[in-house]
Amino acid sequence: MDSDHATACNTKDAAFSSLLHPNRKWYNNRRLITSCAAGYDSSVVNGFQSLPQWQSAFNHPSGRTLGLLTAIQTASQTVGMFIGARYLLGLGITFAGTAAPLLISEIAYPNYRAQLTSLFNSLKYLGTIIAAWVTYGTFKFNSSWAWRLPSLFQGVPAVLQFALVLFSPESPRWLVSTGRDAQALQTLAYYHADGDEKDPLVQYEFRAIKDKIGSNHAVAASLGWKALIDTPGNRRRMYIIVAVPVFAAWSGNGLISYYLSRVLNEIGITQGSTQLLVNGLLQVWNLFWAVFASFMVERLGRRFLFLASTSLMTLFFMAQTICLAQYTKHGGVAAGQAFVCFVFLFSAAYDIAFTPLLVSYTIEILPFGLRAKGLNLFAFIYCLALVFNQYVNPIALDALGWKYFLVYVCWLAFEFIFLWFFVVETKKRTLEEIAVLFDGPMDTSDGMGQRPEA
C-alpha cells in the first residue's frame, strides 16, 4: 500500500512539475510585499539600552523594570507611558504578523512558496538594521531626541503597511471557501500566469483547491478549536506548533536581541558607541544568513536546517558561556573578544532555521481549515514566551551572571532531541501534499477531525 501511494505521489509530482514555467523566477512578480516592523521593534529597544539619554530619562532601569520596559513610545515621559506604548506596538505587530505570511503562502508562485514565506520573517532584519543604525546615528544627540527619533521612525513601516494593504488581494483558498470562485481564479492567474486564466498551471491549482476545500467546506465552517487536537495528525502538528515558537524565543537569542548591551557590559565593552556599532554589524550579519537560508530551504530541507541550527547553537552558546566565565573570573581582553565572535557565530546558527522557518514551517504543516487558528495559537504562544523571556532574562542575569548561560546550554540540547523526533520533512511538496504526511493517504478529513459526507 505504501509503495503504491509513493508511486502515485511521484506521478502526481511529475505531472505538477511539468506545468511550472522553468524560466519564471521568484522576482518576476514584484507585487509581493513584506515589512520590517517587528525587526525594528526588537532592535530599537536593544539600542536604547546603550543610550545614556534613554538610561537617564528612565532612571537607569534594571532587573524587573528593564524587563517590563522591553515588554505613544515617542511621547513617553514616564516608565508607565513607555510600557503602554510597547503594549500597543506589540498588539499591532501581532495582528500584521499573523495575516501577512498566510497571504504570501497563498499567492506565491509554487516553485518559490517556501522561499518567499521564509523571506517574510527573514526580512525582519531590514528593520533591525534600520533601528540599529538610526540609534547609532542619534547617539551624539544631547537631548531626549536621541531615543525619541528612533521611536518616531518605528511608525514608518506601519504607515506603509496600512497604505499598501489596500491594494493586496484576498487569499484564493479563502475566496473558494466563500463561494467566490471567479475571483479566486482571477487572483491565481494574476500572480501565477500574468493574468492568463486558461494557463494549465492556474487551472490545475484551481481544480486542486476546489476539490480539497469544496468537499470540506461545510465541515470547515463548523470547526472549533478542539479540532486542533482531534486527530493524531493534528496532535503531532500541535506538538510542533507549541514547541517551535518556544524554542525560537528561549534559545538564548533573547539575551542578544534585547539585552546585548547588558551582556557586553559583562565582558567589559561598556562604551555606548561601541555597543551600538556591534549591534549594527550584527544585524547586517543576521540578514545575510537569514536570507541565504531562505533560498536554501528547498535544497537542504527543513529538517536538516532545524537540526543543524540547534546543534550549532548548542556548541556556540557553550563557547560563549566558557568565554564569559573566563572573563568574569580572570578578566582579559581575549576572552571578551572571543565572546563577541561566538555571539556572531551563534546568531548565524539561529538564523539558518529559526528565522526563515519559524513562520513558514508553521503555515505549511497546517491544513487550510485550521491554518488561521493554528497560526493564531502559534503567535499567542510566541508572544507569551517572549514576555516571559524578556522579563526573566534581566532578573536572572543580575542574580546568576554567567551561570545563567548554563541554563540555555541544557535547554538547547533538549531542543535538538525534540526536533529530531518530531520535525517532518516537507520540501518540494504542495500544501495539499504536506497534509498527507501528517494525516495519511487514506484520511479525507483534511486534518479537520471529521469526514465530509459523500
Secondary structure, 3 states (H helix, E strand, C coil): CHHHHHHHHHHHHHHHHCCCCCCCCCCCCCCCCCCCHHHHHHHHHHHHCCCHHHHHHCCCCCHHHHHHHHCCHHHCCCHHHHHHHHHHHHHHHHHHHHHHHHHHHHHCCHHHHHHHHHHHHHCHHHHHHHHHHHHHHCCCCCCCHHHHHHHHHCHHHHHHHHHHHCCCCCCHHHHHHCCCHHHHHHHHHHHHCCCCCCCHHHHHHHHHHHHHHHCCHHHHHCCCHHHHHCCHHHHHHHHHHHHHHHHHHCCCHHHHHCCHHHHHHHCCCCCHHHHHHHHHHHHHHHHHHHHHHHCCHHHHCHHHHHHHHHHHHHHHHHHHHHHHHHHHHHCCHHHHHHHHHHHHHHHHHHHCCCCCHHHHHHHHCCCHHHHHHHHHHHHHHHHHHHHHHHHHHHHHHHHHHHHHHHHHHHHHHHHHHHHHHHCCCCCCCCHHHHHHHHHCCCCCCCCCCCCCCC
